[in-house]
């Protein structure tokens, strides 16, 4: 139950000096709203002016309450935009066998992957270089949207040589799994040889798919995967919502001295 301004004033006026400070009363009321999902992840909290009026408090007191909530990881504040309920972060671990769908599955009670695009197209120069192909050679292009508990987390793009995997689309249609498709195509395992991480602002389409404000940057993870014979297998990109994902780099095991 939310406190009314009159209740806060009355309680403050009659309370002894040792009573709970008003900033903590405000913080706990807002925390209760967040815990009980009165406000949802990504929602904007009332402005400092509105909170001051609601709790009969000055702005300094309201700011102290918001700072406490931010320290606890419940809200995030941006100067000029206000405070928002923080979305729970997904741990995106990057190692030798990182799989986009596995990250979503391990981090969510309700993981889901939606296929957005699956076609054959002429490859761009950077894709050709990654796969050891000539520019313009045909590649299988797969784009998917990953969701965790109904919340979009990231968009993944995958490129494979069409000459090497001419039946990729047909096999993938049966399982909707990249790993299963490659296994059925004669590739029992593959590993990540190289990763590059950068950031940029999302495009209008990415904002729409990820339900992401235009000012929130994407984390872009580019990957170069190889098969068991160290031959180029896949070039991929994961475009992740930075307010929902934390990147964790797995250390490579030390080589044996024996």
JOSULKA-V937556 format. One line per field, one symbol per residue. psi: psi as a letter, one per 20 degrees, with the letter a starting at -180 (. if undefined). burial: b if it has 9 or more other C-alpha atoms within 8 Angstrom, else e. Layout:
psi=???
burial=???
This chain:
psi=pqpqghgggghghiqrhjrpqhhhggghghhghghjkhqrpiqprqrhgghgggjlqrhggghhghhghhhijhrpqppihaqqppqppponpoahlppghhgghhiqhmqqpppgpoaprpqrhhgghhikrqpiqpqppppqppqokippgrpqpppqphhhmhjgggghhhhkpgggghgijjnhqqrphqppprqrqqrhghgghilpqhipqqpoopqoqqaijkqpgqpqppoqoijippppppqqqqqqi.
burial=eebebeebbeeeeeeeeeeeebbbbbbebebebbeeeebebeeebeebeebbbbbbbebebbbbbbebbbeeebbbbeeeebbbbbeeebbbbbbeebebeebbbebbeebbbebeebebebbebebbbbbebebbbbbbbbbbbbbbbeebbbbbbbbbbbeebeebbebbeeeeeeebbbbeeebeebbbbebeeeeebbeeebbebbebebebbbbbbbbbbbbeeeebbbbbbbbbbbebbbeeeeeeeeeeee
